[in-house]
Amino acid sequence: MMAQTETAPFRLDDRVAIVTGAGRGIGRAIAQVFAKAGAQVIVATRTTAPGEETVRLINEAGGKAKLVTVDLAKRDEAISLVNEVAKTFGRIDVVVHNAGVFPIVSIEEISEEDLEETLNVNLKAAFWLAKAAVPLLRAAPSPRLLFTSSVTGPRVAMAGLVHYGASKAGLNGFIRGAAMEFARDRITVNGVEPGLIRTDAMDVLADAEQQEQMAAAIPLKRLGTPEEIAYAMLYLASDQAAFVTGQTIVVDGGSLVIENAAADE
């Protein structure tokens, strides 16, 4: 018989959670949902104003949030973020690396700067955040390392985003390997792979008409919302996901089902 937990489902009461890229879109939604679930959220952003807005929204809703500005393309700043949170709160329970960059550029035209920034923020920062946070996570009752990946790269391809896809495919490899490495410490490592989500970033990739066409091709006939990614993250952060590690949850409205079915024909 399965053991019953006394913990309320999907709560993060009194836990300290770092959420990178929390100034807008999916990151902001994760920060808000975690705060609503009881976490003290560290809103980590590269630019101040969007992060301040996220903190304001959380505090006005009765949650707790603190802003830390950080450029995750730089190793030392990623490590300093973790150290600053540890110094302020004395603990870290959850790290969500959501920050990502995606300059739209072809392989033939990509610059060293574009490639370095993409790999540094999307992939290498995962190593530096984990390296700095794991000593503190070992002391947490329910330690979590979580990552926003993407269906682009691990499962599908998109012209102009080969560098982004490569970084996310690498991130999925990191999730699986880190899950094995940190299992002995009870630190679970998981991620979410969003499909087409209605965010500011989507507005960069496609105009309103193109987004309507994208939505029509999705089995559920709409784009996803940042909150739908955030609630998948909340599950992975919760006590109820304690036996889940080395996994990614695809949240794409069924898009991959169509592609897999076409491949089988």
Secondary structure in CASP SS format (residue, H / E / C, confidence):
PFRMAT SS
TARGET T0000
AUTHOR 0000-0000-0000
METHOD secondary structure of the structure
MODEL  1
M C 1.00
M C 1.00
A C 1.00
Q C 1.00
T C 1.00
E C 1.00
T C 1.00
A C 1.00
P C 1.00
F C 1.00
R C 1.00
L C 1.00
D C 1.00
D C 1.00
R C 1.00
V E 1.00
A E 1.00
I E 1.00
V E 1.00
T E 1.00
G C 1.00
A C 1.00
G C 1.00
R C 1.00
G H 1.00
I H 1.00
G H 1.00
R H 1.00
A H 1.00
I H 1.00
A H 1.00
Q H 1.00
V H 1.00
F H 1.00
A H 1.00
K H 1.00
A C 1.00
G C 1.00
A C 1.00
Q E 1.00
V E 1.00
I E 1.00
V E 1.00
A E 1.00
T E 1.00
R C 1.00
T C 1.00
T H 1.00
A H 1.00
P H 1.00
G H 1.00
E H 1.00
E H 1.00
T H 1.00
V H 1.00
R H 1.00
L H 1.00
I H 1.00
N H 1.00
E H 1.00
A C 1.00
G C 1.00
G C 1.00
K E 1.00
A E 1.00
K E 1.00
L E 1.00
V E 1.00
T E 1.00
V C 1.00
D C 1.00
L C 1.00
A C 1.00
K C 1.00
R H 1.00
D H 1.00
E H 1.00
A H 1.00
I H 1.00
S H 1.00
L H 1.00
V H 1.00
N H 1.00
E H 1.00
V H 1.00
A H 1.00
K H 1.00
T H 1.00
F H 1.00
G C 1.00
R C 1.00
I C 1.00
D C 1.00
V E 1.00
V E 1.00
V E 1.00
H E 1.00
N C 1.00
A C 1.00
G C 1.00
V C 1.00
F C 1.00
P C 1.00
I C 1.00
V C 1.00
S C 1.00
I C 1.00
E C 1.00
E C 1.00
I C 1.00
S C 1.00
E H 1.00
E H 1.00
D H 1.00
L H 1.00
E H 1.00
E H 1.00
T H 1.00
L H 1.00
N H 1.00
V H 1.00
N H 1.00
L H 1.00
K H 1.00
A H 1.00
A H 1.00
F H 1.00
W H 1.00
L H 1.00
A H 1.00
K H 1.00
A H 1.00
A H 1.00
V H 1.00
P H 1.00
L H 1.00
L H 1.00
R C 1.00
A C 1.00
A C 1.00
P C 1.00
S C 1.00
P C 1.00
R E 1.00
L E 1.00
L E 1.00
F E 1.00
T E 1.00
S C 1.00
S C 1.00
V C 1.00
T E 1.00
G C 1.00
P C 1.00
R C 1.00
V E 1.00
A C 1.00
M C 1.00
A C 1.00
G C 1.00
L C 1.00
V H 1.00
H H 1.00
Y H 1.00
G H 1.00
A H 1.00
S H 1.00
K H 1.00
A H 1.00
G H 1.00
L H 1.00
N H 1.00
G H 1.00
F H 1.00
I H 1.00
R H 1.00
G H 1.00
A H 1.00
A H 1.00
M H 1.00
E H 1.00
F H 1.00
A H 1.00
R H 1.00
D H 1.00
R C 1.00
I C 1.00
T E 1.00
V E 1.00
N E 1.00
G E 1.00
V E 1.00
E E 1.00
P E 1.00
G C 1.00
L C 1.00
I E 1.00
R C 1.00
T C 1.00
D H 1.00
A H 1.00
M H 1.00
D H 1.00
V H 1.00
L H 1.00
A C 1.00
D C 1.00
A H 1.00
E H 1.00
Q H 1.00
Q H 1.00
E H 1.00
Q H 1.00
M H 1.00
A H 1.00
A H 1.00
A H 1.00
I C 1.00
P C 1.00
L C 1.00
K C 1.00
R C 1.00
L C 1.00
G E 1.00
T C 1.00
P H 1.00
E H 1.00
E H 1.00
I H 1.00
A H 1.00
Y H 1.00
A H 1.00
M H 1.00
L H 1.00
Y H 1.00
L H 1.00
A H 1.00
S C 1.00
D H 1.00
Q H 1.00
A H 1.00
A C 1.00
F C 1.00
V C 1.00
T C 1.00
G C 1.00
Q E 1.00
T E 1.00
I E 1.00
V E 1.00
V E 1.00
D C 1.00
G C 1.00
G C 1.00
S H 1.00
L H 1.00
V H 1.00
I H 1.00
E H 1.00
N H 1.00
A H 1.00
A H 1.00
A H 1.00
D H 1.00
E C 1.00
END
